[in-house]
Amino acid sequence: MTKKDQKIIADAEREGIPIFVFIAKDKLSINALKSYLNDCNLVECSDDHCAEVIERIAEFQMWQDSNPEKVKIPD
């Protein structure tokens, strides 16, 4: 988790804003992130934001490739 992620979570908790978290062991997480990236492109999010999402997708993919026995359908 990046410092930016930590700040977003802390700010949201302080302000009572709901949070939804994806974890790399969730088999559906990469598809969800790719769908989010598609929506980001449709509404023309900043290039920096899209780059961060692409980077996170790559991190999730690398983790899943390295830990296939830990990747599962959410319970």
C-alpha positions as CSV (number, residue, x, y, z in Angstrom):
1,M,0.0,0.0,0.0
2,T,1.4,3.4,-1.0
3,K,1.4,6.4,1.3
4,K,-1.2,7.9,-1.0
5,D,-3.4,4.9,-0.5
6,Q,-2.9,5.2,3.3
7,K,-3.9,8.9,3.2
8,I,-7.0,8.2,1.1
9,I,-8.1,5.6,3.5
10,A,-7.4,7.7,6.6
11,D,-9.2,10.7,5.1
12,A,-12.2,8.6,4.1
13,E,-12.4,7.0,7.5
14,R,-12.2,10.4,9.3
15,E,-14.9,11.8,7.0
16,G,-17.2,8.8,7.2
17,I,-16.8,8.1,3.4
18,P,-17.4,4.4,2.5
19,I,-14.4,2.5,1.1
20,F,-14.2,-0.5,-1.1
21,V,-10.9,-2.4,-1.3
22,F,-9.6,-4.9,-3.8
23,I,-6.8,-7.3,-2.8
24,A,-4.6,-9.2,-5.3
25,K,-5.6,-12.6,-4.0
26,D,-9.2,-11.9,-5.2
27,K,-9.4,-13.7,-8.6
28,L,-11.8,-11.0,-9.8
29,S,-9.7,-8.0,-8.8
30,I,-7.7,-7.6,-12.1
31,N,-10.9,-7.6,-14.2
32,A,-12.5,-5.1,-11.8
33,L,-9.5,-2.8,-12.1
34,K,-9.4,-3.1,-15.9
35,S,-13.1,-2.2,-16.0
36,Y,-12.4,0.8,-13.7
37,L,-9.5,1.9,-16.0
38,N,-11.9,1.7,-19.0
39,D,-14.3,4.0,-17.2
40,C,-11.4,6.3,-16.3
41,N,-10.6,6.6,-20.0
42,L,-14.3,7.2,-20.9
43,V,-14.6,10.1,-18.6
44,E,-11.1,11.4,-19.4
45,C,-9.4,11.0,-16.0
46,S,-6.0,12.5,-15.7
47,D,-3.1,10.7,-17.3
48,D,-1.5,10.4,-13.9
49,H,-4.5,8.7,-12.4
50,C,-4.8,6.3,-15.3
51,A,-1.0,5.5,-15.0
52,E,-1.5,4.7,-11.3
53,V,-4.3,2.3,-12.2
54,I,-2.2,0.7,-14.9
55,E,0.7,0.3,-12.4
56,R,-1.6,-1.3,-9.8
57,I,-3.0,-3.7,-12.4
58,A,0.6,-4.8,-13.2
59,E,1.4,-5.2,-9.5
60,F,-1.7,-7.4,-9.1
61,Q,-0.9,-9.4,-12.1
62,M,2.7,-10.0,-11.0
63,W,1.5,-11.0,-7.5
64,Q,-1.1,-13.4,-8.9
65,D,1.5,-14.9,-11.3
66,S,3.9,-15.5,-8.4
67,N,1.2,-16.8,-6.0
68,P,-1.3,-18.8,-8.0
69,E,-2.1,-21.0,-5.0
70,K,-3.3,-18.0,-3.1
71,V,-5.6,-16.6,-5.8
72,K,-9.2,-17.5,-5.1
73,I,-12.8,-16.5,-5.7
74,P,-13.9,-14.2,-2.9
75,D,-15.9,-15.7,-0.1
